[in-house]
Amino acid sequence: MTIQIGAIFDLTYSSVSHSVKAVKSAMAKEHKFRDYIEDMNSQFKV
């Protein structure tokens, strides 16, 4: 079973896509931000 993040927070596909693009852009520009996000993401990987 796959749960879509937009459904959990009652967001449209477009708003989730826009947010993902903004975060990816910030990660490309700011290495500290990218490292922070990667560290946080590693906590959720099993």
C-alpha positions as CSV (number, residue, x, y, z in Angstrom):
1,M,0.0,0.0,0.0
2,T,1.4,3.4,-1.0
3,I,0.3,6.5,0.8
4,Q,0.6,9.8,-1.1
5,I,2.1,12.7,1.0
6,G,-0.5,15.1,-0.5
7,A,-3.4,13.0,0.8
8,I,-2.0,13.0,4.3
9,F,-1.8,16.8,4.4
10,D,-4.7,17.5,2.1
11,L,-2.4,19.0,-0.6
12,T,-2.7,18.9,-4.3
13,Y,-0.1,17.2,-6.5
14,S,0.8,20.6,-7.9
15,S,1.6,22.1,-4.4
16,V,3.7,19.1,-3.4
17,S,5.6,19.2,-6.8
18,H,6.2,23.0,-6.3
19,S,7.5,22.4,-2.8
20,V,9.8,19.6,-3.9
21,K,11.3,21.8,-6.7
22,A,11.9,24.6,-4.2
23,V,13.7,22.3,-1.8
24,K,15.8,20.8,-4.6
25,S,16.7,24.3,-5.8
26,A,17.8,25.3,-2.3
27,M,19.8,22.1,-1.9
28,A,21.7,22.8,-5.1
29,K,22.5,26.4,-4.0
30,E,23.3,25.9,-0.3
31,H,25.5,23.0,0.8
32,K,24.7,23.4,4.5
33,F,21.0,23.1,3.8
34,R,21.7,20.0,1.6
35,D,23.7,18.4,4.3
36,Y,21.0,19.1,6.9
37,I,18.3,17.6,4.6
38,E,20.4,14.5,3.8
39,D,21.1,14.0,7.5
40,M,17.4,14.3,8.4
41,N,16.5,12.0,5.5
42,S,18.9,9.3,6.6
43,Q,17.0,9.0,9.9
44,F,14.0,7.7,8.0
45,K,15.7,5.2,5.7
46,V,15.4,1.6,6.9
